[in-house]
């Protein structure tokens, strides 16, 4: 039932939160940056049930959902990120007037987390904030300071593992690639509509999905 609130035992103070959604009943994987020790469903937003081990679950790299499950999940870090990252590895990003805002990082991001929330509107990873390889995005009034980890330049994508995928007429599109995808990243955005991971594009085990007018070239690695 939509809007179902789950009351669970308290989680450790180091827990972080992420939003993950199975669109059109497809499986979706929401990466957390790695080091997930355990996770729990906090708030179910879908009418389709979220059942651990059946319609949702987790591994060391993130949360997966399927069959229409949509909700907010808390997870604990196996090795918690540093509470005080090195100077220069923080980005302030504000969603003004509840509009979406993108804040470039100037480096290839491999992991990001919220350090300080400065807004009354909640900052929930995957819903009102997230990251892609070149920056932080915020929406729905979220304003915060975010710590990042990464390299100064993105690695060159493998030329044989690239695919162009387009959301035509703002409808969801799916581009199968065949092998099992371990990770994917945006190489070239071709649309005026923004391509934001886990919001207007993402990947599952056998392909890339796009939505809301996103059109781009993506590279991917396989297991």
C-alpha positions, 0 to 999 in steps of 0.5 A: 500500500502506497505511503506505508510507514515501516517502524523498525528497530533503530539503525546505527548512527552511521546509516545513510539513506537512498531512494530507489525505484523500479520503473515500469516493473523493471529491475533497477540498481541504485549504487551507493558508492560501495561498502554496504554492510546491511540495509532496510526499507524505511518508507515504501512509496509504491503500491507494489509490495517491497519484500526483501529478497524478493522485490528488493535487496542489496549487495556491497555496492548498492540497493536493487529493486524490481516488480514495481517496488519503490521506497527509501532505504537506510544502509550502514557502511561496512567501512564508514566514509571519513567524517572529515574529508580532506580540504577541497573535496567538498561541494556546496549545492543548493536547490533554489526555489525547489528547482533542480541544480547541478554543481560540477565537481571538476573531477571524476566522482567515485563516491559522494555523501552528505556532510551537512544539510542546510535546508529544511527540505530533506536531502535524500540520496537518489530522490532529492540529491545524487551524483554522477561522474562529473558533479552533484545534483540537488532538487526539491529544495535540498541544500547541503554540503557534500563530500566527494572522492574521485580522480582528477580526470575520468578514465577513458571509456572502453570504445567497444563498450558504448551504446547510444540510448534515447528517450523519444517523446519523453517516453522511457526507452531501454537499450539492451546490451547483452552481457551482465553490466557491472557499472555504467557512466554517461559519456556524451549527453545529446539532449537538452533534457538533463541526463541524471543517473537514477532519475532520467537514466540508469542501468540494470543487468542487461541494458541501459534505460533512459526517460524524460527526454534524456538522450546520450552515449553511455559506456559500461563495464561487464562482469 
